[in-house]
Structures are given as structure tokens and as C-alpha cells.
Amino acid sequence: AQSVTQLDSQVPVFEEAPVELRCNYSSSVSVYLFWYVQYPNQGLQLLLKYLSGSTLVESINGFEAEFNKSQTSFHLRKPSVHISDTAEYFCAQSGVEGNAGNMLTFGGGTRLMVKP
Amino acid sequence: GAGVSQTPSNKVTEKGKYVELRCDPISGHTALYWYRQSLGQGPEFLIYFQGTGAADDSGLPNDRFFAVRPEGSVSTLKIQRTERGDSAVYLCASSLTIGLATGNEQFFGPGTRLTVL
């Protein structure tokens, strides 16, 4: 069975500091990987995704994640965070074929708390 | 509508009661998904539909849970004989078609928070 582990439940950081949110997946077959963000009182929104090709993927608001197959990781990074980045971040994976390619398996989430 | 909508936003019920949770997907989306998010955890897959049929219901926890999508648009998640452990946020998502490849994203609704007393 697929599983996703987010190693940190909470990450406090000061504004303008760099941040890394860690994510490890477990699958012996090909996977798609995703990061979703949930702002307070809002629904889940897709932040970025890795499907194939370049292992480094970027979002429009400065986040990036790198697919590392040997370490089965997909850590999310941002070089300088803003107060507005305060949210819950979920890493997720899916298979690429069949029913496994239609459902998302989520990690437990990491709450990013940006302090002034 | 512009996005996935779910009603009610909050539902409080008593143990043993029956509840229905509704999801209106984005117009034109053929695939619809239900997830459950317990407190402090990530969402867990319950069931997904392609059109009117349930393509995979392997995530439903037991036979008290059932979902329908009779006309291939709106879906209703039904929970019989609710238990306190059913308390969670129930999320609905829709996508243009099945699969998560390029250009096909799952869009999530705001969720229904179910509290079973």
C-alpha cells in the first residue's frame, strides 16, 4: 500500500527566512507527487506537482520541490517566506495507472507558521 | 459555479442518526472523489465516480457508508447509524476526467464538517 510521511507536524519560521517541508513517499512503482496547500478556512489547493521530466518543479509563488527517487523524497522549499505563506501543507502521491492513478494518498500535513 | 461546492458546511448529529452530505462538482467534470479528513490528519480516499458509476469504493470504511451520483453530476455521501468516530471533515473533489496526468487536476471543495455527538 502507498503511504506518505511528512516528518514535521509544525514548522515555525521567521518571515524572510528559508524553509523546507519534508516529505517521503513509499512506492516501488512509478508515482506522481503533489503538494497541496490549505489556507485557514479554505479548501485544498494544488501548489505544484511532479509527473515526469525535470525533477525540480516550481510553483508560481516561489515554492519549489525536487523529486528524489533514490531517497523517495519530495521536499518542498522556499528561499524566503512571507506571512501569507502561513498554512497547512500536504504532500500526496498517486500511482500512474489504473485505480491507483486516480486516487491521492496524503501525508499527515505540516503546519507552516510564519512569524514576523 | 466557479468551484466545487459542498453542503452543508457544518453538520451536527447524534449518534445513531442518518446523514447525507452533498457535493456539487465543477460543471463538465466527469470524475468525482470523496475523501475524509480526521482531526490532525491528511485526507483519506473514500470513493470515486466516473460518470454515474462508482469506479472504486475501496476506501469506504464499512457498509454504513454509501455514495451515489445518479445523474453523473451531484453526488451524495450517505452515512447510516452514525458513530462518534465518523466525526471528520468530508471533502469532495472533481476533475475533468479520471487520472492525474498533465492537465487533469483534482479541485477540492471546502468540505463538510461532521460532528457526531
Contacts between the chains, C-beta under 8 A, distances in Angstrom:
chain1	res1	chain2	res2	distance
A	4	B	42	7.5
A	6	B	42	7.8
A	9	B	40	7.8
A	32	B	100	5.3
A	32	B	101	7.7
A	34	B	100	7.9
A	36	B	108	7.8
A	42	B	110	6.9
A	43	B	3	7.8
A	43	B	4	7.5
A	43	B	91	7.5
A	43	B	108	4.6
A	43	B	109	5.8
A	43	B	110	4.5
A	43	B	111	6.6
A	44	B	43	7.4
A	44	B	91	7.1
A	44	B	93	7.9
A	44	B	108	4.1
A	45	B	108	7.5
A	46	B	105	5.6
A	46	B	106	7.7
A	49	B	100	7.9
A	49	B	105	8.0
A	51	B	100	7.8
A	51	B	101	6.3
A	51	B	102	5.9
A	90	B	42	5.3
A	90	B	43	7.3
A	92	B	42	7.6
A	94	B	100	5.0
A	96	B	101	7.6
A	99	B	55	7.0
A	99	B	56	4.6
A	99	B	58	7.6
A	101	B	98	7.9
A	101	B	99	5.6
A	101	B	100	6.2
A	101	B	101	7.9
A	102	B	31	7.2
A	102	B	33	7.9
A	102	B	48	5.8
A	102	B	55	7.2
A	102	B	56	6.9
A	102	B	98	4.9
A	102	B	99	6.1
A	102	B	100	7.0
A	103	B	33	7.0
A	103	B	45	4.4
A	103	B	48	6.3
A	103	B	56	6.8
A	103	B	59	7.4
A	104	B	35	7.6
A	104	B	43	7.4
A	104	B	45	6.7
A	104	B	100	7.5
A	104	B	106	6.7
A	105	B	45	7.0
A	106	B	35	7.9
A	106	B	42	3.3
A	106	B	43	4.9
A	106	B	44	7.2
A	107	B	42	5.3
A	108	B	40	7.3
A	108	B	41	5.4
A	108	B	42	5.0
A	109	B	40	7.9
A	109	B	41	7.3
A	109	B	42	5.2
